[in-house]
Amino acid sequence: MTLLFNRRIAALLCLTFAPFLTVRAQQTYQSPPSDLVNILEAPANPVSSISPDRRWVLVTVSDPRTVTISEMADSAYYLAGNKIRATPDYRVENIGIRSGTVSSIDGRTVRALEVPAGGRIGTMAWSADGERLAYTTISPDEHMTLEILDPPSGKLQYVSTSGLHASAIPGKIGDLDWSRDGKHIAFTTTTLAGEVTWVVDVARPLFARRLTQPAMNFTTARGNIVDDAGCNWVNGGAPLVCRLWPTNRGTPPKISDVPTGVIVQESYGRSAPARTYEYLLQSPADEALFDYYFTDQIYLVGLDGRNTSIGEPGIHKSVTPSPDGKYLLVETIQRPYSYQVPMDVFPSRTEVWDLNGKVLREIRNSRVAEEAPSARDAVLPGIRFVTWRSDVPATLVMVEALDNGDPRNRVPKRDQVSFLSAPFAGAATPFVQTEYRFSSLTWVAPNIAFLNERLSRGARTRTWMIDPSAPNGGTPRLVWDRSTEDRYTDPGNWVYVEDPASDRYIPLRSSDGKYLYLRGSGASAEGDKPFLDRFDLTTAKPERLWQSAAPYYEQVLQVVDANGNQLITQREAPTEPPNFFVRDLRTKTQAQITRLGDPAPYFADVKSQLITYSRPDGVKLSATLYLPPGYDKSQGRLPFFFWAYPREFQSANAASQLIGSPYQFKRPGRQNYLMLLMHGYGVLDGPTMPIVGAVGKESNDTYVDQLVASAQAAVDKIVDMGVADRDRIGIGGHSYGAFMTVNLLAHSDIFRTGIAESGAYNRTLTPFGFQSEPRTYWEAPEVYNAMSPFNYANKIKAPVLLIHGQRDDNSGTFPIQSERLFAAIKGNGGNVRYVQLPLEPHGYTARETQRHLLWEYINWLDKYVKGAPARSATSATATSPAPK
């Protein structure tokens, strides 16, 4: 009787106080209208690439990248910053490339790739010389084959295996990897039993031989977890260096729910600032799982299938053969593990091994987890960078700080680059010292290299031409000294080509050895005008060979010949979709290679425009304006939605620079906010929100004022253009864009609502820096507090849609950020909806998630923007001052 009474009272309370109650429940996945789903899941835009010999253009059309929520629900562990599966991903899905063509650059030969009826192409790989293309196919019944195409002849060969007829290869095929000479191709197959490495001898009938047992460490065989993962050719040929499970691996550790003790972390007198991370180790049980799944044994695997173990088992973060194939550079993670940082900065030792596994030299040994300092230009003390010099047989390049990693120490030089060559005995040879922080080295010839150094404070970069054969690099020649923020003076990047002899990418050099080539975006006040320059190695000066001109936007994809006479370009115009051309600079002619149509015909009637405007302090701003299909101003002003992401600058001049070109073929992508165009909204995509540092101050010292000014300027622009209704505009963003969104709602009344995805809203939870902020919370508490919209939750009157992945793996954006902001807005009587996305990381991937999010967007904006009543106040009003 009492229970029944309580239920009736609860029901009455729900009816009486429904507007004030918080509903927390799971909602089934929803879907937007079918026409929007069809667009959302239409084939992806064509993707084009060029063969290593620069003679063939490959064009493919693929399914959109999709994964179902059920696939994401597979058993997984979250260890040391990684999500890993307990079993190998062996499923063969009929998803991938729908069609593909290979076209010669002279336009005379076109080869269509064979795709099974109703099937797909999986992965593909060119041989180093560009003479063959290997690719996998997937049949509708989810059976995979491996095929090799000879583009000139059109001959197609199928790979088969022992004991199986025709082209049958068991398992999911991947990781196609040609030997340097093009005579062999290695690949893996994965079944529930494990992952296996195979090899094909291309010179003989295409027959695949199994080289390993199903014992590949599939956890580390995915290159996003560790470097140089899986199997790799040594010096471009046999043997392969592979990472397999240790022979005595045993069964997974049994994890008890009953604790065996407390967890202790300690720090005594040592400054160890660290940014916040997800997926960290949390217990001895996690450590045991980490050991079990990440430990491997290095093997040398011959073409005869002989597997020879070398060295001891360990968690090998990277295993990199020397260019001559005689040595291995091995980095091994070691204890004690950290519960504060991911495995990338766990204690480790770096060693040089011979091919018998003998340690020839320990190069580096960190015995504690390394919390990288957050201050600008601060680095880890000691040797922080070790790699092989790519242009000689076996020489290590090592970089270490001369100021103990602290930029506050006054020293004439910051970094030192040293060499250590085989047999790796004695002291390293100092090569060159840098006044700024070392950035990179580009090897061109025995007596030519380019050294880049950088300085974050002041945003400076310098490039020097040096002589690697001379002591201390000879007499350096300054080539460029410029601001890293200044796009208008960017000299571009070297044109690289794949060298079949060394199987590495090198700068293209003219046949007489006098020139290199640079291609760049050609940013200017009139928009981007891509170019190709010839760089004179004698004078160290560039010479302009070609530049894009109106009415087209054309960019150089590759230089065909060593003398820069022929270029492969991609050309487009506002009414012409991108296509590949061959441009001859001698005859000043061009020939079209591909004839691709509109990549997004469903958006064909969407109007786009690159617009520019200024905010009151004179900083110039820009954005891409999209108007829905068939819209005309005579139809009245539109409801609008903005999507943005702020950036910090150290100069107003750099912040004012234009990005993009008015001559590009603009088509919206299929992000949720751009799909709103098909639902009657105008969209302002990427309105620039620069946060500029004044003289003697950091950018964030006036973050709120600048953010509000930029947003107001964007609104004023589209209202003045006659396309937007000032009373019906919403704002949204992801990550730092979400942070921006909530700040704008807290400090102005410009927007009727906001949509904030996976943001961080309380900066005291990221106390050791965020984005480009170099100061800690304790150095600038007033800035951290003023920038935290959580502190102004009582000021947020516009409705807010908060969205967050429950498995957010991004530094700083813990789901608790959205949870606490929701509670704060709710507690202060605001209007807020909080959508948690099961299993989703920082970027959202599941098909069900994408559909549901678009449904959320439409319903939320229809209610709070499209259907919003007029209001009396229509200009921004700062509700709390920014720090002065």
N, C-alpha and C positions, 0 to 999 in steps of 0.2 A: 504493500500500500504506500509506504513511504517512497519507494523507488518510482512508482507511477506518478506520485505527486511531484517529485523532483523533476521528472521529465516534462510534466505539463508546465511547471514554472519556467523551466529552461526554454521551452518552446515559446512561451509568452514573452520572455525576455528577448528572444531572438527577433520576434515580431516588433517589439517596442523599440529596441535599441539597435536594430540591424545596421543602420548607417554608421554606427560607431564601433562595430565589432570587427575584429580581425579574423579573416578566414584563412586557415592554414590547412590545405588538403592537396592531395595529388589530383591533377587533372589529366585526363587522357590526352594523347597527342591530337592536335587539331590540324586541319589543312585549309589553306586559302582556296579561293575559287579555282576550278580546274584549268581555266585558261592561263592563270599565273603559274600553276604547277607545271604545265606544259613548257612554259618558257624557262622556269627555274631548272628543269631537268632536260632541256634540249641538249643536243650534242655540243661539246665545247668548241670554241673557235679553232680554226686550223692552226697548226703549229708547224713552222718551217725551220729547217736546219741545213747546214752545208757539210758535205763530206770532207774528210781530212785533206784530200788532194785538191779541194776547191773546184771540182769538176761536176759535181752532182748536187742537186737540191732535193731534199726529202720533205714532203708535205704530208702531214697526217691529220685526220679528224677523229677525235676520241669521244667516248662517253664522258659525261661530267664525272668528276671524282665523287664517288658515293660510297658510303659504308652504312650498314643498317645498325640500329641500336642493339639488336640481338648480337651482332658481331662484336660490338664494343663491350658487351656484357661478358665476354669470354673471361675465364679465370686469368688474373694478372696480379703481379706484385709491383709495389711502388717502393723502389729501393734506391737510395743515394742519388736522387734526382732523375731516375729513369722509371718508365713503365715497361715492364717486361712480361712476356707470356711464359707460362710454366711448360707449355708444349709448343712445338714449332708450328708456324702458320702454313699449313699444308693444303688448305682449301684452294681448289681451282674454280675461279668464278668467271663467267662469260661476260667480263667487263674489260674494256681497254680501247684499242684503236679500231675504229669502224672501217676506215679505208686509208690507203696510203699510196703515194706515187713518187717515183724517183725520176727526175728530169735532168737531162744534160744541160749545161749552161748555154750551149749553142742552140738549144731548143729543138734539136733534130730527133732526140730519143726520149721517149717517155715510157716508163715501166710501171705498171700497176702492180702493187704487192698483192699476192694471193691471200685472200681472206676466206675461210670456210663460210658457206652459206649460213647466215644467221649467227656466225661466230665472230671472233675478234682476234686482233694481234695483241700480244702481251708486251714483251720488251724487245729492244733491238740494239745492235751495236755494229759500227763500221770497223773494218780492219784498219790498222794504222796507215796503210797506204791508200785507203779509200777505194780499193778494188773490189771489195765484197761487203755485203750487208747481211748480217745474221739477224734473224728474228724468230720469235715464237708465235705460234698460232693456237687459238683456243676454239674448240668445236662446240656446238650448242650443247652436246652432252658432257662438256667440261673435260675433254681430253686434250692434252697439249702435245704439240710437235715442235721440232726445231728445224728451220729451213735456212738455206744460205743462197743468196741471190748474187749473180754476176751481172751487174747492170749493163755493161757494154753488149754482151751477147744475149742477155735476158734469160740465161740458163738458171734454172732453179733446182736445187738438190735438197733432198730430205735426209735428215740424220736418223739412223736406226741404232738399236742396241742389241747386244747378245741375247739370244733366246727369245727375242720378240720379232714379229714380222713387221714388214713395212717401216713406218716411221714411229712406232710406238715407243715412248720413253716414259717410264713410270714416274708419277709424281708431278709436283708443281715445278716448272722450269724457271730459273732466273739467273741473275749475276753473270751474264754473258761477258767474257773477257778474252780478247784476242791476244795471242803472243805477238811480239813486236814484228817478227818476220812474216806474219800472216799465215803460217803453216798449221797452227793449232788454235783451237778455241776451247776454253774451259768454261764450264757452267755448273750450276748446282741443281739438284732435284730435291724436293722436300716431300716427305710422307709423314704419317703419324709416327713412324719408327724413328725419324730423324732426318738430317740433311746430309747429302752425299755430293762429292765433287766428281765430275766426269771430264773427259777430254776427247776432242775430235781431231783426227789427223786429216786436214783438208785436202792434202795431196792424193790421198787414197780414197777408195769408196767411203762415203761419209758414214763412218761407223763409230759410235761412242763407246769409250771404255771407262769403266768405273775405276776411280783412283783411290777413293777412301771408303771406309765403312760409314754407315749413317751416324757419324760421331762428331760432325761439325758443331762447334759451339754456336748455336743459332742465336743466343743472347747477344754475343759480341760480334756476330757476323752481319749485323745491320750497322752500316757506317755512321748512323747518327748517334751511336752510343760511344764507340771508340774509334780511333783513327786507324786507317789502313786495315780494315777488318776483313774477315773471311779468308779467302785464298788470293795470293798475288804472285804473279810471275816474278822470278828473281832475274834482274837485268833483262827484263822483257822476254825471258824464255824459261825453259826448265832448269831446275826444279821449281815447283810452287812452294811458297811458304804459307802454311795453313795453321789455323788454330782449332784444335779438336778438344773434346772432353778428355780429362785425364783418365787413364785406364782404371784407376782405383776409385772412380768417382762415387760409386755407391748409390744409395737411395736418398731422396730429399730429406732434410732434417725434419724431425717430428717437432712441431711447435706446440707447446703447452700453453693453455690460457692461464695457468697458475703461475704468478711471478715467483722467481727464485731470489729476488732481492730488489734493492732500490737502484735507480739510475742516477749516476753522479756525473756532473760536468764541472770542470774547474778552470780557473784562470787567475794567475797571480802576477800582477804588476806588468803584464805584457799587453800592450795596446793591440787589440785584435778586432777591429771593426769589420762587420760582414753584413752585406745586404741580406734580405730575407728570401728564403727559398722554400719550395714545396718538395714533396716526395722524399724527404730525408730519412736516414736511418733513425730509428727511435728506440731500439732495444737490442739486447744481445741476440734475440731471436732473429731480428732483421739482419744482424751481422752474419749469422749463420747462413741465412738464405742468400745474402750477397756473396759470400764465399762460394756457396754451392753453384750458383748460376753464372757467376762471372769468371771463375777460375778456368784456365785452359792450359793445354800443353802445346807448345810450338812444334810443328813437324815440317820437315822438308819432304815433299811428295814428288817422286819422279814420274816420268811418263810411263814407266813400266809398272806403276802402281805400288812401288816400294815406299813405305812410310817410315821415315827415320826421325825419332824424337830428338830434340836438342834442348839443352838447358833444363831447368827445373819448372814444374807447374807453377803458375802464378796468375794474377789478374793483370794481364798485359794490356795496358792502355793503348800502346802503339807498337808496331813491329814494321820497320821500314828498311828495305834493302838499300845498300849503297848503289850508286849508279853503275859500278862495275860488277855488282852482284856478289862480291866476296865477303861482305860484312852486313850485319844487321844492327840498326839502332833500335834499342828496346827500352821502352818505359814501362815499369812495373809498379803498380799500386801496392802500398804496404801499410801495415798498421802503425799507430792506432788510427782507426777510422773516426770520422767526425760526425756528430749529430747536428752540426750547424751549417755545413756546406755540402754541396754535391760532390760526386766522385771526381769531377774534373780537377778539383784542388785538394784531393786527399794526399797524404804523404806519398811520395813516390821516389824511385831512383831511376836514373837514365844511364844505360850502359851500352858499350859497343861489344858485340859478340862476333866471333867468327862463325862459319857455317857448321861447326861442330858443337856450338853452344858454349864455347869457352869465353869467359868474360875477359876482354882485352883491356878495358879501361872503364872505370866508373866516372861519368861526366858530371853527374849532379845527384844529390841525395837530400831530399827534404824529409825531415823526421817528424814534422808536425803539419797539420792541415794549414794551408796557406790562405788566409783571409786577405784578398787583394785590397789595398787601400783605396778609398773612394776619392781622395783629393785629385784635382787635375794634375796630370803628368807624374803622379806617384805610381811606382811599380814595385814589384817584389825585389828584395835585395838578392844579390848573388846571380848566378846564371839563370836566366828566365826563359831563354829561347835557344833551342838546339835543333839543327836540321842538317841534311846533307847539302853540300854545294853541288848544284845540279849539272855543272858543266865540266867537272873533273871526276876522275875515277872514285876516290874515296877520301873526301875532306869534309870535316864537320865545320859548320859555321855556328859560333856561339856568341850570344849577346848578354852582357851583364851591365848593371848600373855602376857608375863611378861615384855616385852620390848616396850610396846605400838605399837607393830607391826613393829618397825624400827630396822633392824639388825645392824645399826650403833651404837645403844645404847649399852654400855658395861654393861652386866648383867651376873651373874653366870648361870642363867637358862633362856631359851627362852619362853617355853610354860608351862602351867599348865593344867592338866587333873583333873576334879572334878566330883563327883557323887552327885546326888540329887534324893532321893528315896521317894516313896509315904509315907505320904500324901503331900509331897512337901512343907513342912513348914520349916522355919529356914534357916540357911546358908548352902550352898553346902559344902560337905566334900572334901577337897583336897585329891587327890589320888596319883598322881605322877607328878614330874616336869622333863622336858627334856632339855638337853643342846643344842640339835639341835631343829628344828621344828618338832612338832608332825606329824606323818604320818598315823598310823593306830594301832588298837588293835585287836588281835585275841583271842577270848575266847575259852579255851579248857576244863577247869574244874574249880570247885569253888576255887581251889588254884593254878591254872596254867593259865597264859595268856602270849601272846607275844606282846611286845610293839615295834613299829618301829618308828624311828625318821630319819630325813633327813636333809641334808645341801646342797643346790644347789651350792653355791660357794665352790668349791673343790670337788663337785660331790660325797659326802659321804652319806652312810646310815648305821645305826646300828640297830641291833635287840637284845632286852633284854628279858629274861625270868623272869617274875615277879609273885608275889602271890597276887591276888586280894582280898584275905581274910585278909591280913595283913595290918597294917597301912603303908601308903606310898608305898604300893606294896612290902613290905618286903625288902630283900636284893637282888637287881637285879643281874642277871647273864648275862654277855655279851656273846651272841651266835655268832653273825657275826658283823664285822666291815670292810666295804669294799667300793670300788668305785662303784657308780651306773652305770658307763660307762663300767666297766670291766665284759664282758660276760663270760670270762674264769673262774672267781671265783663265778659265780652266783650259790647259793645253791639250786635254784629251788623254787617251790611253794608247799604249803601244799596240800595234796590230800584231797579234800572235798567230803562228801557224804550228801545226803539229809536225815535228821532225821525225820521219820514220826511222832514221838511223839511231836516234837516242830515245824515241818514244816519250818525248817531252815537248811541251809548248815553248817556243822561243820567239823572240821578236823577228818579224820578217825583215830580211836585209836584202838590199838591191844586189844584183849580180856582180857589180863592180865593188861591192863592200862599202860604198860611201854613204849610204842612206838607210834610215829606218823610217817607219811610217806611224803616224798618229791619227786616230779618229776620235772625234768628240761631238758633243751635243751642240756646240756653237751657240750657247745661250747668249741672248742679247735683249735689249730693251724692246725689240720688235718681236721677240719670241725666239724659239730654238731654230737654228739653221745649221744642221749637222755638216761636218766638213771632213776632208782628208788632207793631212799635211805630210810633206816629206821632210825628214829631219836630217840635216847635214852633220855627219859625225866629225867633220873637220872644224866647222865653224860653231857647232853646237847651237845652230839656229834652225827654226822650222820655216818651210816655204809652203804656202797654200797651193794645193793641186786642184782642189775642187770643193765647192760648197753648194748646199741646197739653196734653191731660189724659188720665190713665188711663181706660180700659184700652187706649188707642190711642197710637201714635206717628205724629204728623201734622206735616208741614213745609210751609211756604209756598213754592210754586214761582213764583208771580207774582201781582201785584195787578191786577185786571181794570180797575177804573175809577179815575179820578184822586182820588176822595174816599175810597178804601179801603173801600168797602162790600162788594165782592165779591172773593174770593180763589180762586185755583186752588191746591189743596193735593194732596199725596200722602199718603194715609192707609194705615196697616197695623196689624196686631196679631199677637201670636204665632201665631195660627191663621188669619190673613187676609192674603193676599198684597197687595203695594202696588197701589193704584189711585188714579186721579185723581178729585177731587171739586171741585165749585164750592160754596164756603161763602159764604152771605149773612150779614154781621154785623148787618144791620138786623133781619131777620126771624129770625135765629138758626136758619136752616135750611141744609141741604146737599143736594146732588144728585150722584149718582155719574155720572161721564162715561165711564170705561172699566170694562170687566169682564174683567180679565186673570186668568187662572188661576195655578196654582202654576208659577213660572218654572223650577223644577227638580224635577219630580215624582219623579225617581229618588232624590232626597234627602229625600223626604217623611217617611220614618220615622226620619230622623236626629234625635236629641234634642239641643237646644242650650240653653245657659244662660249668662247673664252672671254671673260669680262675682267676689267681692271677698275680699280677705284682706290681711294686713299682714306686714311683715318686722320683725325685732327692734328696729330703730331707730325704729319707729312710722310709717314711710312706708307709705301705703295703696296696694295694688296691685289690678289687675283683669285678667281674661282672659275669652275666650269658650270655654266647654267644649262639645265635641261628643262625643256617644256614638253608636256605630254602630247601624244599623237593628235594631230588635227586641231591643236589649240590655236586660237587667234585672239588678240587683245579685245576684239569686239565682244567676246564671250564673257568679259569681266575678269577681275583679278582672281588669281589662283591661291588655294592653300599651299603652303610651302613647307619643305623639310630640309634642314641643313645637316650635313655630315662632315665632321672636321676633326683635325688632330693638330694641337699646337706644337710649335718648334721654337727652341731657344736660339738666339743669335747674339753675337758680341758687337755687331755694328748695324745701324739702321740701313746703311747702304746695301748690305748683303740681304737683309730682311726684305727689302723692297724689290729685289730682282724677280723678273718674270720667269715662270716655269711653264713650259708647253709651247704650242704653236697654233696660230689660227688656221693653219693649212692642214691640220691633221684630220683624218677620217674619224670622227667622234661617234662612238656607239657606247651606250651605257653597258656596264657589266651586269652581272646577275646577282649582285649583293641585294639584301633585303630592302635597303633604303632606296635603291635605284628601281626596284620593281614597283615602287609606289607611283612611278610615272604612268604605269598602265592602269592606275586606279584613280586618276584625276588630280594628282599632285604635281607641282613643280618641285624640282630638286636642285639645290645648290651643293655641288660636290666639291669637297676640298677647299672651302674658303680659307685662305691663309690666315693663321692666327699667330703671328710672330711675337715672341716675347724677347725684347731687346734690352741688353744691358747698357745702362748709362755709364758715362765715364766714372771710373772708380767704384762702380756698383755691379752686383750680379744681376742677371736677367730677372730672376724671380723676386727681386726686391720690390718690383712694381707689377707683379704678375696679374693681379685682379684688375687693376686699372687698364692695362693694355689688352687683356682678354675682352673686357666689356667694350672697349673702344673698337676693337676689330669686329666684333659681332654686330655692333650698332652700325658700323660703316657698311657691312655687307647687307644688312636689312635695308638701310637707306638707299643703297644702290638699286636693288631689285624693285623696291617700291617706286623709286623715281623712274625706272624703266617702264612702269605701268603694268607689270606682270604679277606682282605679289600683293596680297592683302596683308597689311601690317598687323592686323588683329588675328591672323590665322597662320602662324609660323611656329614650327617645332624645331628642336635641335637634338642631335644625337652624336654618339661616338663610341668607339671601342677602346678599352684599356686607358691610355692617357687621354684619349678623346672622351671617355666616360667621365673622367676626373674633370675635364674642361666643362662638360655638359652640366654637371651638378653645380659647379662653381658659378656658371652663368645664371642658373636658376636661383642660387643663393644670393647673388650680388646684383641682380638686375631683374627687370620685369619685361625684357625684350621678347621672350618666347612664352607661348602658351603651355608648353609641356616639354619634357625631355625624355629621351631613351638612352640609358647608360648601360653599356655592356662590359662586364668584367673589369671594373675599375677599382682604384684604390682611393679612398676618400678621407682617411685619417692618416696624416703624414707622420704622426708620432709612432705609427706601426712600421714605418720605413725610416728609422732614425739615422741611418748611415748613408743617406743620399738616395736620390731617385732621378731618373732621366739624366739631365746634364747638371743637376744641382751638386756642387762639389763639397758643400759644407754639411756637417752633421747637425742633428737637431740641437745639440748643446752649444754649437757655435752660432746658430741663427734660429733660436726658438720662435722669435716673433714672425719670421718668414714661414716656417713650418706651420705655425698655428693659423696665420692669415690665409695660407693656401689650402687649408683643410676644410672642405665644405661640411664635413661632419660637425665642426664647431659652430656652423651657422644653420643647422637643421631647422631651428625655429624660424628662420627667415625664408625657408623654401615654401612658397605658397602655391606655385604651379605644380600640377600633378607630375609624378615621376614614375617611369617604368624602369625598374632595375632588373637586369638579367645577369646571371653568373653561372658558369660551368662548375659543377660540384667537384670536379677533378682539376681545377685550374692549376697548371704547372708553371706559371710565369712568376718570376721573381717579384715579390711585393704585392701581387693582387690575390691574396688569400680570399676565399669565399667569405670569410668573416668580415671583410671590408663592406660587402653589400649587406650582410646580415645585420651588422651594427648600424649602418646608415638607415636601413629599413626601420629598425627599432626606434632610432632617434626621430625620424620624420613622423612615424606613427605616434610616438609618445608626445609629440608637439602638435598633434591634430592635423597633420598634413595629409595629402592624398598620394598614396604610393601603392604600387603593385610590385611584388618581388617574385620573379620567375627563376627557379633553380633548375638547371639542365642536368639531368642524371648522366653520369659517366663522361661528360664533356670536359676537355681541357680548356686552355685559354682561347684557342681557336675552335670553332664549332664544326663538327664534321658529319654527324649522322643525318641520313636523309629525313628521318622523322623530326629531328631537331630543326632542320632548315625549313621544312614546311610549317612547323608550329610557330617558329619565330616570325615568319611572314604573316601568319594569321594574327599573332600578337600585335605586330606593327600596325596592320590595317585596322583592327578593332580599336586599338588605343588612340591612334591618330584620327580616325573617323569621329571618335567621341570628343577628343580634347582639342583638335585643330580644325578639321573640316566642319564639324558641327558646333564649334565654339561661338558663343554670342559675342557681339561687339563689346568693347570695353572703353572706358573713358580715357585712361592713361595709355599712351602709345609710344612713349620714349623710354629709353633705358634710365633707370634710377639706381645708382649704386646704393646698396643698403648697409654696407660696412666698408670703412676705408681700407685701402691697401697700405702696407707699411711704407713710410717715407724714408 
